[in-house]
Amino acid sequence: KAGVTQTPRYLIKTRGQQVTLSCSPISGHRSVSWYQQTPGQGLQFLFEYFSETQRNKGNFPGRFSGRQFSNSRSEMNVSTLELGDSALYLCASSSFPLTDTQYFGPGTRLTVL
Amino acid sequence: TQLLEQSPQFLSIQEGENLTVYCNSSSVFSSLQWYRQEPGEGPVLLVTVVTGGEVKKLKRLTFQFGDARKDSSLHITAAQPGDTGLYLCAGGSNFGNEKLTFGTGTRLTIIP
């Protein structure tokens, strides 16, 4: 099976812009979770989608949003980018539920200038 | 808020030595997972423990879940350079709202 893929791998944006990240889960996996990883805060949970519905959400502002499509692919959007949004954004997929084995993608490295 | 503190934060040892990484919380978890992350990649699951007091061995790695399911440890015997990486523990909660809380991480460097 192909692993979790994330695009793009690297992204540079400026403050105030918006960005959309994409994640394709392992075939057959219906749960997709998103995480933000920074040196200072570690790995923090953003949200989880299952069957196109958001099931869980972490403590992030409304600028962070996501969605899942019928083929389980997911996108994450960050609007009005801030310098502090610079991070590695990781996507993970699992069969179900969230605490099931998570298979992570390589991440998207976002730099906000 | 559930927090998982890992110690030490950084560890650099010589090849062949033994080491232990700790993962502690004041909260109870239904399961505890350990991941290893290498530069440029996402975390990869090493093990999941679900029973208080459970011990699992994976070659030179030994994982233990505390009796009260609030803490865990990872012991590596005869460390090798290939063990270098960021080790993350993650606590799973099935108490009403399923979620996975990651620890602060331990960056391990094995010196050849």
Interface residues (C-beta under 8 A of the other chain):
Chain A: V4 S33 Y35 G42 L43 Q44 F45 E48 R55 N56 L90 A92 P97 L98 T99 T101 Q102 Y103 F104 G105 P106 G107
Chain B: S30 S31 Q33 Y35 G40 E41 G42 P43 V44 L45 T48 L88 G92 S93 N94 N97 E98 K99 L100 T101 F102 G103 T104 G105
